[in-house]
């Protein structure tokens, strides 16, 4: 699946632009703070219904406006086309509301828009982004790494999002009981156990096996990028298992451990008024040279591993869906050195990927180039367009 047309209105510092990308590489060139990242972000938003950037939701809508609109036309392998549209509105309480349409039909439940990506007749495209915030995958909180795994699995597995929603609902209900502590609340908590444990086990197993597959792919790409590099080891850290047990995770073991720890953790959960066991507390551990990557990895090594991780994510998606997601590379010139840039461009050139790249440097390439200035695309027919951007 690829994009044929993109329209952006009142998004960040962009007033209104429309462009027609080609099916391969698309470069967005310009000085900093001109709107290059906003274009990449808008494509990501059309795919994920959220941004990859941190900040307030209100900041997405252009200052002085009360709405933003994103739309695109996609083309499938069989030359079938689809239209996607996202509308963002700021209400009287300064809260952002969003709506989504697929082929002019409003999606009543927004999660169905996301689930569409993993269906056999998908209209919504998937995208993978490599950008400066990716460093948080290594140095940030476990929540960021759980979100990384969740996002990858939601795009591949049509059941996974429903599992997450059901599990979160149970956790919210348990936490309400733990905070209120009504008479006999220990027995009330037990009423949740069957669904709680069942969903926790399914989520944990899906994550565990995805990480196991990812280990092979990420090291394949890492050796391509940095042939002298040592391998990395991705581990799923379940908080109901010991280090040795995590290596041989299975359904029966998880069930037994959950049942044991639920009883022993009752006093702790009562004191903290929250559920302490389960995949909402788990983590992805990235080891390098037998230690945590964030403790021993150089900036260059971490960047190589992050690129490899994103390429592995794309490859695993392809093996399930039989087509590649879009690749979004933000701040290409500063995030990657010459060796890594050359590898990535060579890899992309040999693939069938549709790629969107932002950079502050002029690119010697026959691929599509868009020059960005003050949130606008400069006229391609203007012979002076290239010189208008002083890089």
C-alpha positions, -999 to +999 in steps of 0.1 A: +000+000+000+013+035-009+002+071-008-009+088-040-020+121-027-018+140+007-036+171+018-028+190+051-047+219+065-040+239+097-015+213+111+013+227+133+028+256+112+012+244+079-017+265+064-027+243+035-007+221+012-014+193-012+012+171-029+015+139-049+044+117-037+061+092-059+062+055-051+098+055-040+119+081-021+104+115-013+127+141+002+115+172+021+144+198+021+146+230+040+160+249+070+150+240+105+115+250+118+100+253+083+075+225+085+094+194+073+087+174+104+051+185+104+046+168+070+061+136+083+041+139+114+008+143+095+015+111+075+022+093+108-010+107+122-031+094+093-017+060+100-018+059+138-043+086+149-016+101+171+017+119+168+052+105+174+061+139+190+057+148+227+037+177+237+001+189+242-026+177+217-037+213+214-003+222+198-012+201+167-038+226+155-022+256+139-021+286+163-052+308+158-073+281+142-098+257+159-096+228+135-071+207+115-078+183+086-056+156+072-065+135+042-048+111+017-055+087-011-039+053-009-034+027-036-033-011-029-014-038-047-043-046-069-047-009-079-076-004-055-077+030-040-090+043-007-095+077+009-087+085+045-096+116+064-088+128+100-105+159+115-093+175+147-115+201+165-108+222+196-140+225+217-149+252+242-129+235+269-098+235+248-100+198+244-091+182+211-118+159+195-110+138+165-130+120+139-119+096+112-134+086+078-126+057+055-139+062+020-162+090+032-177+068+059-173+080+094-158+055+118-179+056+150-153+038+171-118+052+165-101+019+175-117+003+144-098+027+122-065+013+137-077-023+135-084-018+098-046-019+092-044-056+101-075-067+082-073-086+049-091-057+031-071-029+047-077+007+036-056+023+064-019+022+057+008+014+083+039+035+088+071+031+107+090+062+119+127+068+127+131+101+144+150+118+173+124+107+198+134+070+191+163+074+216+136+072+243+132+035+234+166+030+250+168+056+277+131+063+285+105+047+307+092+011+303+059+026+291+076+038+259+090+003+251+056-013+258+040+011+234+066+002+208+057-035+210+019-028+212+020-006+181+039-033+161+015-060+172-017-040+166-006-036+130+000-073+125-026-090+147-063-082+143-071-095+178-044-077+198-061-043+201-092-059+215-071-079+240-055-046+252-088-028+255-104-057+275-074-060+297-072-023+304-109-023+313-103-051+339-073-032+353-094+000+357-121-020+375-097-037+398-080-004+406-114+012+414-121-016+439-086-013+454-090+024+460-126+022+474-119-009+495-156-019+500-166-046+525-153-079+512-132-064+485-108-093+484-136-115+472-147-088+447-112-088+433-112-126+429-143-122+406-120-104+381-093-131+382-104-153+354-106-126+328-076-107+342-053-137+341-066-149+307-060-116+290-027-110+307-013-143+295-025-138+259-009-103+257+024-116+274+027-145+250+021-124+219+047-099+230+072-127+240+070-144+206+071-112+186+103-102+205+118-136+198+112-131+161+125-095+163+157-107+178+167-126+146+157-097+123+173-069+143+207-087+144+205-094+107+201-057+099+226-047+126+253-068+109+245-051+076+248-016+090+278-023+113+296-055+103+319-053+133+291-049+159+283-074+185+248-088+186+221-074+208+197-094+229+160-084+233+143-098+263+107-096+274+107-088+311+076-102+327+071-091+363+056-124+374+086-145+363+122-149+374+151-142+350+155-180+343+117-185+338+115-156+313+138-176+289+112-204+286+079-185+290+048-206+283+011-205+290+011-230+319+040-214+336+024-179+334-009-192+347+007-208+378+029-178+385+000-154+382-022-174+406+007-176+431+016-140+430-020-126+431-024-140+466+010-129+479+006-094+463-027-086+479-013-066+508+010-046+484-018-038+460-041-028+488-015-004+501-007+011+467-044+010+455-034-003+421-028-035+402+009-044+403+011-076+383+007-080+345+018-069+311+010-032+319+040-034+342+063-054+319+093-041+299+115-048+269+152-051+279+178-043+252+212-059+261+245-052+244+278-066+254+260-085+282+248-052+297+219-028+293+225-009+260+218+025+276+247+018+300+274+007+275+264+018+240+280+047+222+258+072+203+268+056+170+261+021+183+227+031+197+217+048+164+227+016+144+206-005+168+176+018+166+177+018+127+180-020+128+151-022+152+129-002+129+139-022+099+132-054+118+097-041+127+090-034+090+103-069+080+081-086+105+051-066+094+058-076+058+060-113+066+025-112+081+008-087+058+027-093+025+034-056+019+057-031+035+046-002+057+057+033+048+090+045+062+092+080+077+127+093+084+129+126+102+160+147+106+179+124+083+210+145+080+216+151+117+205+117+131+226+095+108+263+098+098+274+093+062+280+056+065+246+049+080+229+072+055+245+055+026+235+021+039+199+031+044+196+048+010+211+018-007+188-005+012+158+016+003+168+019-034+168-019-037+134-023-020+099-015-030+094+009+000+077+042-002+098+065+020+094+101+032+126+118+044+133+152+059+167+168+057+184+202+058+210+191+032+206+191-006+204+156-019+220+142-050+192+120-061+168+116-090+140+109-066+111+132-057+122+164-039+100+189-021+114+222-008+098+236+023+097+271+036+075+287+062+051+258+061+047+259+024+059+238-005+079+259-030+068+258-066+086+230-084+085+249-116+104+278-100+139+274-113+152+294-083+134+272-057+166+253-049+185+285-043+158+299-021+167+274+006+200+284+021+215+253+036 
